Amino acid sequence: MKDISARELKGHNMLAVERFEDSTRWMIEFVVLHPCSAYGSRGDEMRLFLAEDGYQAALQSQQRREIKIKRYARVIEGHILDFKPGKRRRS
């Protein structure tokens, strides 16, 4: 699989209005794994800027194996901080 950053992603672009909203706290880049996902079609590579509740919903979707988060970052006042590759969480 090619590096996700080398391709244009579906969802929000880097200058999306959602990035600069006061409630935005997270940016995630992920691949849709399940064909009936609320995020898109299977194989879609996406970027979303999310508030805390949206981020928690994305984490739950990852636990259900509907999506696979490749990279994530904290967002504060539109600034992307702590850009990190996705990590597996141990239960």
C-alpha positions in Angstrom: 0.0 0.0 0.0 1.3 3.4 -0.9 1.9 6.0 1.8 -1.5 7.7 2.5 0.1 11.2 2.6 1.2 10.8 -1.1 -2.4 10.7 -2.4 -5.3 13.1 -2.4 -7.7 11.9 0.3 -11.5 12.1 0.3 -13.2 14.0 3.1 -11.8 17.3 4.3 -8.8 18.9 2.6 -6.0 20.5 4.6 -7.7 24.0 4.4 -11.2 22.8 5.2 -13.5 25.1 7.2 -13.9 22.3 9.7 -10.2 22.5 10.6 -10.7 26.1 11.9 -14.0 25.6 13.9 -13.7 26.2 17.7 -14.9 22.7 18.5 -12.3 20.9 16.3 -9.8 18.9 18.3 -8.6 16.1 16.1 -7.6 15.3 12.5 -7.6 11.6 11.4 -6.5 10.0 8.2 -7.9 6.5 7.7 -8.9 3.7 5.3 -12.5 2.5 5.1 -12.6 -1.3 5.6 -16.3 -2.2 5.8 -18.5 -1.8 2.7 -21.4 -0.4 4.7 -19.5 2.2 6.7 -20.9 5.6 7.5 -17.6 7.1 6.4 -17.6 5.9 2.8 -17.0 3.0 0.5 -14.6 0.1 1.1 -11.0 1.2 0.2 -11.7 4.9 0.4 -8.8 6.9 2.0 -10.2 9.8 4.0 -9.2 12.8 6.2 -11.6 14.3 8.7 -11.3 17.2 11.2 -13.4 16.2 14.2 -14.7 17.4 17.5 -14.1 15.2 20.5 -17.4 13.3 20.1 -16.7 12.6 16.4 -13.2 11.3 17.3 -14.6 9.0 19.9 -17.1 7.7 17.3 -14.2 7.1 14.9 -12.3 5.1 17.6 -15.4 3.0 18.1 -15.6 2.4 14.4 -12.0 1.3 14.4 -12.7 -1.2 17.2 -15.6 -2.6 15.1 -13.1 -2.9 12.2 -15.1 -0.6 10.0 -12.1 1.8 9.5 -8.3 1.7 10.1 -6.8 5.0 11.4 -3.5 5.5 9.7 -2.5 8.8 11.2 -3.9 11.3 13.7 -3.1 14.7 15.2 -4.4 17.1 17.8 -5.8 20.3 16.4 -5.9 23.6 18.3 -7.2 26.8 16.7 -6.6 25.3 13.3 -3.0 24.3 14.0 -2.2 20.7 13.5 0.0 19.4 16.4 1.6 16.1 17.3 1.1 14.5 13.9 1.6 10.8 14.5 1.2 7.5 12.8 -1.7 5.4 14.0 -0.9 3.1 17.0 -2.6 0.0 18.0 -4.3 0.3 21.4 -4.0 -2.6 23.8 -7.2 -3.5 25.6 
